[in-house]
Amino acid sequence: MNQLQKFTKNYPVNIELKVQWGDMDAFNHVNNVMYFRYFESARLAYFERIGVMDKSNKNEIAPILAETSCRYRLPLNYPDTILVGARVIENHSHGFLMEYAIYSQSHKAVSSIGTGRIVMLNYKTHEKVAVNKETIKLIKELSTSPNI
């Protein structure tokens, strides 16, 4: 199995993006802020896939990003096409931990791996709420990890 096949197997939700010239910084590589924007796009694609965004519009409970990180392995440059993947690696009572990865088609390798701690929040009361059973079921169905 090649690197791309491993990537798509490990990250059941992934999106393809073009690296834009404007993503670059003065040092001729993609600015670190852009990685978090790429992760955000994959996170929203994941949320759409499990229907979290539809549910949040109806009941005022929605996911928020509580913490995020990124480990850079290889610099990205223009031009490149990347796949940005998302998966849940831990479930918690009030949220879950997501992992993201960026696969560079130019490098034919993963350029970075990140995480995002998601908390479900009631926007009226500003309190954490438990993840509903239907969402947990959909996360498990998408999961590549036996621990989810």
Helices and strands as residue ranges (DSSP letters): H 3-10, E 13-18, G 21-23, H 32-50, H 52-59, E 61-72, E 81-92, E 95-104, E 109-122, E 127-128, H 133-142
